[in-house]
Amino acid sequence: MKKRILCLLLAACFALTPPCAPAQAAGAANDIVSPYTDVLYAADEIAREPRILFEYVREEQALPPDLPAIGCEAAYVADPVSGKVFYEKNAHKKMYPASTTKLLTALVVLENCTMEETATVSQSAVDAVSWEYVNAGLRPGEELSVYLLLQTLLICSANEAAFVLAEHVSGSTEAFAELCNRRAKELGCETLHFVNPNGIHSDDHYCSAYDLYLIAKECRKHGVFNEIVKMTSVTVPPNDVCPRTDRIFETTNELLLPGSEYYYAPCTGMKTGYTDFAGQCFVAGSTLGGLDLITVVLNGSILEDETNERFTDAIRLMDYVYGRYSYHMIADSSVPVARIHIDNATKDTAMLEAVLQADIYSAAPNGITPGNAAAAVELPEDLKAPIKKDQVLGTVTYKADGMNYTTNLVAKNAVEKKPYWLYNSLIAIAGLLLNVTFLVKKRKSKPGAKNRTEE
C-alpha cells in the first residue's frame, strides 16, 4: 500500500513539471539586403529579413491632368526601381538615337571586361570616324585602359573610343553590334536594332525612347557606370605614342555643369546625342528626395533663341514629376494591421498583434500617407497558439496610385499555449487524493481494526 501511494505522488510530481522547451538553434546574424524580392515567406516561417513584392498596374495609375507640353518628338520618364511611368510621348516609336547608343555599348563592355584591361587603338577604329564627328584624338597603337576608354565614350562622347571598345570585346564592330542586339532583346527592348557602337547615322540603326530607358536602367546597376556619367571632364594622358598634353574634354551633359544655364542639381548624369537625322537627344538620370528617375527625350531642336530642347524638355519633365510625386512611406510596420484574440493562449499573451514585416515606401503622389493607402489583408481564421515572435501569419497588399506592394504579416509578440499540463496535474492530484481517502477508509473498515487501536 505504501508503494502504491508513493507511485501516485511521483506521478503527480511529474505531471506538475512543465514540458521542456526545445533547444534553440543558433541563428546567423541578419545581413542587410534589399527588401524587394520575387518570393515571400511561407506561412509559419520565421521572417528573418524584409521581403516585399511589388507590381506596377498602369491602368490603376491616375495621371494629373496638367501634363507638360514638350518639343521633343519622343519621351519617356519612369522610376527605375518600380518601373512606374510618369510621362510618355511616342515612347515606342522607332527613332534614331545618335550617341545615346553608347549607353548600350558601355553596358556590354561593363558586362564583358574588367576596368584594368587594356585595349589597343587600331587604325580601322580611327579611320571609321570622319572629321565632323566628335573624337578624343586617339592615335593608332595607343594602349588605353577600358576604364579610360569608357570615360571618353560617356563623358565627351568620343566616337573612335566606341570602335576601340567594340573591337576589344568582339573582334569587329559587326560582331559587337550583334552582341548588343542580343543583349537589348534580353532586356526587353522592342524596337531596337543597332549596326554600330556609337550611333553614327544609318537608316538601319534605331530604337525607341522606351528601349533607351531599359538600357539606362540596367546601366545603373554598375557602380563604375554611375561614377563615370557624373564626371564633368576627362583627361587622356600623354604616352609614348601620343605625347599631347591637351587632350582634356568637358562633358556634353550641361545639366552637370554649375556654370551652365541648364545646370540641374538633381541630375546624376548619363548621355547626350545628336545627328542631323536624330536631332537633339538626351537620357538623364536624377534623384531628389529618394525618388530616382530616368528621363529620355529624343529628336529635339535648337530653338531660335539658341535654347536646346533636349535640356529644357528634360528639366521640365523632371520638375513636373518632382513637384507632384515623392518617395515616402505608405505603410508603417510599427502600427498593427490586426489584433486577434487567440482562444487557446494564456491570458497574458492571448492578444496577438499582426504587423508588417517592413515599412513600405513608394513613389506616390504627394498626400498619400500610411492612413489612406488601400490595404487588403489575408489572415487564416483558425490561428492557434503557440505562435513565435516574427512568425508569418499571412499577407497584406497596399495599393497606391498604380503600385501594389505585398509583404508578410508577422507576429509582433509571442503567444503562449494554455498550460494544459497544469490541468492534467490537478486531475492527477485529485485522483491521488481520492485513492488515498479510499485506502484509509478501507483500512478502518477492516475487522479488528478498532480493537487493535484500543489495546
C-alpha positions in Angstrom: 0.0 0.0 0.0 2.9 2.4 0.9 4.4 1.7 -2.5 1.2 2.5 -4.3 0.8 5.9 -2.5 4.4 6.7 -3.4 3.9 5.9 -7.1 0.8 8.2 -7.2 2.8 11.0 -5.6 5.6 10.7 -8.1 3.1 10.7 -10.9 1.6 13.9 -9.6 5.1 15.5 -9.4 5.9 14.6 -13.0 2.5 16.0 -14.0 3.3 19.3 -12.3 6.7 19.6 -14.1 6.3 21.8 -17.2 7.4 20.2 -20.5 11.0 21.1 -21.5 11.3 23.8 -24.2 13.1 22.6 -27.3 16.7 23.7 -27.7 17.1 27.0 -29.6 19.3 26.7 -32.7 22.0 29.4 -33.0 21.0 31.8 -35.7 23.3 33.6 -38.1 23.4 37.4 -37.9 21.0 39.0 -40.4 22.5 40.6 -43.4 21.2 43.9 -44.7 19.6 43.1 -48.0 17.2 44.8 -50.4 13.6 44.3 -49.3 12.4 43.7 -52.9 12.1 40.1 -53.8 10.2 37.6 -56.0 9.1 35.3 -53.2 7.5 36.0 -49.8 7.9 33.7 -46.7 5.5 30.8 -46.4 3.0 30.5 -43.6 4.5 29.7 -40.1 8.1 30.5 -41.2 10.1 32.9 -39.1 10.7 36.1 -41.1 14.4 36.9 -40.9 14.9 39.8 -43.3 12.3 42.1 -45.0 10.7 40.8 -48.2 8.4 42.9 -50.4 6.8 42.1 -53.7 5.7 45.0 -56.0 3.7 45.1 -59.1 3.0 48.1 -61.3 -0.5 48.2 -62.8 -0.6 51.1 -65.3 -4.4 51.1 -65.6 -4.7 51.9 -61.9 -2.5 55.0 -62.0 -4.2 58.4 -62.2 -2.0 60.8 -64.0 -2.6 64.5 -63.3 -4.4 66.5 -66.0 -1.7 69.1 -66.3 0.9 67.0 -68.2 3.6 69.3 -69.6 4.0 70.0 -73.3 7.4 69.4 -74.8 9.0 70.0 -78.1 10.9 66.7 -78.4 9.3 64.1 -80.6 9.5 61.2 -78.2 9.9 61.0 -74.4 9.7 58.5 -71.5 10.0 59.2 -67.8 9.9 56.4 -65.2 11.1 55.3 -61.8 13.8 52.6 -62.5 13.2 50.9 -59.1 9.5 50.2 -59.6 9.0 50.8 -63.3 6.3 53.4 -62.6 5.7 55.6 -65.6 5.2 59.4 -65.1 5.2 60.6 -68.6 5.4 59.2 -72.2 5.2 60.6 -75.7 5.6 58.4 -78.7 7.6 56.2 -76.3 7.6 53.1 -78.6 8.1 54.9 -81.9 11.1 54.0 -84.0 13.7 56.8 -83.6 17.3 57.5 -84.4 19.3 57.5 -81.1 22.6 59.2 -82.1 25.2 58.9 -79.4 22.7 57.7 -76.7 23.7 54.4 -78.5 26.8 54.5 -76.4 24.8 53.5 -73.3 24.3 50.0 -74.7 28.0 49.9 -75.8 29.0 50.8 -72.2 26.7 48.2 -70.7 28.0 45.4 -72.9 31.6 46.4 -72.2 30.9 46.5 -68.4 29.5 43.0 -68.6 32.4 41.6 -70.6 35.5 43.4 -69.4 37.4 44.5 -66.3 38.3 48.1 -65.9 42.0 47.2 -65.7 42.1 45.6 -69.1 44.0 47.5 -71.9 42.7 47.9 -75.4 44.8 48.9 -78.4 43.6 51.7 -80.6 43.5 50.3 -84.2 43.9 52.2 -87.5 40.4 51.0 -88.5 38.9 52.4 -85.3 40.4 55.9 -86.0 39.6 55.8 -89.8 35.9 54.9 -89.1 35.3 58.3 -87.6 35.1 61.2 -90.1 36.2 64.7 -89.1 32.7 66.1 -88.4 32.1 63.6 -85.6 33.3 64.1 -82.0 36.6 62.3 -81.2 39.2 62.3 -78.4 42.3 62.5 -80.7 43.2 58.8 -80.1 46.0 57.5 -82.2 46.6 54.0 -83.6 48.9 52.0 -81.4 47.9 53.6 -78.1 47.2 51.1 -75.3 44.5 52.5 -73.0 42.6 51.0 -70.1 39.0 50.1 -70.6 38.1 52.5 -67.8 39.7 55.4 -69.6 38.0 54.4 -72.9 34.6 54.3 -71.1 35.3 57.8 -69.7 36.0 59.2 -73.2 32.9 57.3 -74.5 30.5 58.6 -71.9 31.8 62.0 -70.9 32.9 63.6 -74.1 31.2 61.1 -76.5 34.4 60.1 -78.3 33.3 58.1 -81.3 36.6 56.3 -82.0 36.6 55.0 -78.4 33.4 53.2 -79.2 35.1 51.4 -82.1 38.1 50.6 -80.0 35.9 49.0 -77.3 33.8 47.1 -79.8 36.9 45.6 -81.4 38.3 44.7 -78.0 35.2 42.9 -76.9 34.1 41.2 -80.1 36.9 41.5 -82.6 34.9 43.6 -85.0 32.2 46.2 -84.9 29.8 43.9 -86.8 30.1 41.2 -84.2 29.8 43.7 -81.4 26.6 45.1 -82.9 25.1 41.6 -83.0 26.1 41.2 -79.3 24.4 44.5 -78.5 21.2 43.5 -80.3 21.0 40.2 -78.4 21.6 41.9 -75.1 18.9 44.5 -75.9 16.4 41.8 -76.6 17.2 40.1 -73.3 16.4 43.5 -71.6 13.0 43.6 -73.3 13.8 46.2 -75.9 11.0 46.0 -78.5 12.2 48.2 -81.4 16.0 48.4 -81.2 18.3 47.4 -84.0 21.9 48.7 -83.9 24.6 48.4 -86.6 27.4 50.3 -84.9 28.6 51.1 -81.3 28.3 54.9 -81.4 25.2 56.0 -83.2 26.8 57.4 -86.3 23.7 57.6 -88.6 22.4 54.6 -90.5 18.9 54.0 -91.6 19.2 50.6 -90.1 20.3 51.9 -86.7 17.3 52.8 -84.5 15.4 52.2 -81.2 12.7 53.8 -79.1 12.6 56.0 -76.1 11.4 53.1 -74.1 14.3 50.9 -75.2 16.8 53.5 -74.1 15.0 53.6 -70.7 15.5 49.9 -70.3 19.2 50.1 -71.2 19.8 53.0 -68.9 18.0 51.2 -66.1 20.4 48.2 -66.5 23.4 50.5 -66.7 22.5 52.0 -63.3 23.3 48.6 -61.7 27.0 49.2 -62.3 28.8 51.4 -59.9 31.5 52.2 -62.3 28.9 53.5 -64.8 27.3 55.7 -62.2 30.7 57.1 -61.2 31.7 57.9 -64.8 28.5 59.6 -66.0 28.6 62.1 -63.1 32.1 63.3 -64.1 32.3 66.7 -65.7 35.6 66.2 -67.6 38.1 63.5 -68.7 41.8 63.8 -69.5 43.6 61.4 -71.8 47.2 61.5 -70.5 50.3 61.6 -72.9 52.1 58.4 -73.7 54.8 57.1 -76.0 52.5 57.0 -79.0 50.8 60.4 -78.4 52.7 63.0 -76.3 49.9 65.5 -76.5 49.0 67.1 -73.1 45.9 68.9 -74.3 43.5 66.0 -74.5 41.2 67.4 -71.9 37.5 67.2 -72.6 34.4 68.5 -70.9 31.1 66.6 -70.5 28.4 67.1 -73.1 25.8 66.9 -70.4 25.3 70.5 -69.4 23.0 69.6 -66.5 26.1 68.7 -64.6 28.0 72.0 -65.2 27.3 74.6 -62.4 28.2 77.4 -64.8 25.6 76.3 -67.4 22.2 77.8 -67.9 20.9 74.2 -67.8 22.6 73.2 -64.6 20.2 70.9 -62.6 21.4 69.8 -59.2 19.4 66.5 -59.0 20.9 65.3 -62.3 23.2 62.2 -61.8 24.5 62.1 -65.3 24.0 59.8 -68.4 24.3 60.6 -72.1 23.6 63.1 -74.8 23.4 62.6 -78.6 23.0 64.5 -81.8 23.0 63.9 -85.6 21.1 65.8 -88.3 18.7 62.8 -88.6 18.3 62.1 -84.9 18.0 65.7 -83.7 18.9 66.6 -80.1 18.7 63.5 -77.8 19.3 63.0 -74.1 19.0 60.3 -71.5 19.2 61.8 -68.0 19.4 60.2 -64.6 18.3 62.2 -61.5 17.4 61.7 -57.8 15.6 64.0 -55.4 14.1 63.1 -52.0 14.8 59.5 -52.6 12.9 59.3 -55.9 15.1 58.2 -58.8 14.1 59.0 -62.4 15.3 58.1 -65.8 14.2 60.7 -68.4 14.6 60.1 -72.1 13.9 62.8 -74.8 14.6 62.3 -78.5 14.6 64.5 -81.6 14.6 67.9 -80.0 15.7 71.1 -81.7 17.8 74.2 -81.2 15.2 77.0 -81.0 15.6 80.4 -82.4 16.9 81.8 -79.1 19.5 79.0 -79.2 17.7 77.1 -76.4 18.5 73.3 -76.6 15.2 71.4 -76.3 16.9 68.2 -75.1 17.9 70.0 -71.9 14.9 72.3 -71.4 12.4 69.4 -72.0 14.3 67.0 -69.7 14.3 69.6 -66.9 10.6 70.4 -67.5 9.7 66.7 -67.2 11.8 66.1 -64.1 10.4 69.2 -62.4 6.9 68.1 -63.3 7.5 64.7 -61.5 9.4 66.0 -58.5 6.7 68.7 -58.0 3.9 66.2 -57.8 5.4 63.0 -56.5 7.7 62.0 -53.7 9.2 58.8 -52.3 7.6 58.3 -48.9 6.2 55.8 -46.5 2.7 54.4 -47.4 2.7 51.6 -44.7 4.2 51.7 -41.2 5.4 48.4 -39.7 5.1 49.8 -36.2 1.3 50.1 -36.4 -0.6 46.8 -36.0 -2.7 45.8 -39.0 -4.8 43.5 -36.9 -5.3 42.5 -33.3 -6.5 38.9 -32.8 -7.6 37.1 -29.7 -6.1 33.6 -29.7 -8.5 31.3 -27.8 -6.1 28.6 -26.7 -3.5 31.1 -25.4 -2.6 32.1 -21.9 -4.4 35.1 -20.5 -1.3 37.4 -20.6 -0.4 36.6 -24.2 -3.8 35.9 -25.8 -3.9 39.2 -27.7 -1.8 38.8 -30.9 -0.7 41.8 -32.9 -0.1 41.3 -36.6 2.3 43.8 -38.1 4.0 44.4 -41.5 7.4 42.8 -41.8 8.8 46.0 -43.1 7.9 49.6 -43.8 6.7 50.2 -47.4 7.9 53.2 -49.4 6.6 54.2 -52.8 6.9 56.9 -55.4 3.4 58.2 -54.9 1.5 61.4 -55.3 2.1 64.0 -52.6 -0.6 63.5 -50.0 -0.7 59.7 -49.8 0.1 58.6 -46.3 0.0 55.3 -44.3 -3.5 56.3 -43.3 -5.0 56.5 -46.8 -3.3 53.7 -48.8 -5.8 51.0 -49.5 -4.9 47.7 -47.8 -6.1 44.1 -48.5 -5.4 41.7 -45.6 -5.2 37.9 -45.8 -5.1 36.0 -42.5 -6.3 32.5 -41.6 -9.3 32.3 -39.3 -8.0 29.5 -37.1 -4.8 30.8 -35.7 -3.7 28.7 -32.7 -1.1 29.0 -30.0 1.8 28.6 -29.7 3.0 31.4 -32.0 6.5 32.7 -32.1 7.6 36.3 -32.4 8.1 37.2 -36.2 6.2 34.1 -37.2 4.5 34.6 -40.6 0.7 34.8 -40.2 -0.5 36.0 -43.6 0.0 38.8 -46.1 -1.1 42.3 -46.7 -1.2 44.3 -50.0 -1.2 48.0 -50.2 -2.4 49.8 -53.4 -1.1 53.3 -54.1 -1.5 55.0 -57.5 -0.8 52.0 -59.7 1.7 50.3 -57.4 0.8 47.2 -55.5 3.1 46.2 -52.6 2.7 42.9 -50.8 4.5 41.8 -47.7 4.1 39.2 -45.0 2.1 39.9 -41.8 4.1 38.6 -38.8 3.5 38.2 -35.1 4.7 41.2 -33.2 4.6 39.2 -29.9 4.9 35.6 -29.0 1.7 33.8 -27.9 1.9 31.0 -25.4 -0.4 28.0 -25.3 -2.5 27.4 -22.2 -0.6 25.1 -19.8 -2.7 22.0 -20.2 -0.1 20.2 -18.2 -1.3 22.0 -15.1 -4.9 21.0 -15.8 -3.8 17.3 -16.1 -1.7 17.7 -13.0 -4.8 18.8 -11.0 -6.7 15.9 -12.3 -3.9 13.6 -11.2 -3.7 15.1 -7.7 -7.5 14.8 -7.4 -7.3 11.2 -8.4 -4.4 10.7 -5.9 -6.5 12.2 -3.0 -9.4 10.1 -3.9 -7.2 7.0 -3.9 -5.7 7.9 -0.5 -9.1 8.6 1.0 -10.4 5.3 -0.3 -7.5 3.4 1.1 -7.7 5.0 4.5 -11.4 4.3 4.7 -10.9 0.7 3.6 -8.3 0.2 6.2 -10.5 1.5 9.0 -13.4 -0.7 8.0 -11.3 -4.0 8.3 -12.5 -6.3 11.2 -10.4 -5.9 14.4 -9.0 -2.6 13.4 -10.7 -0.8 16.3 -9.6 -3.4 19.0 -6.0 -3.1 17.8 -6.2 0.6 18.2 -7.6 0.4 21.8 -5.0 -2.2 23.0 
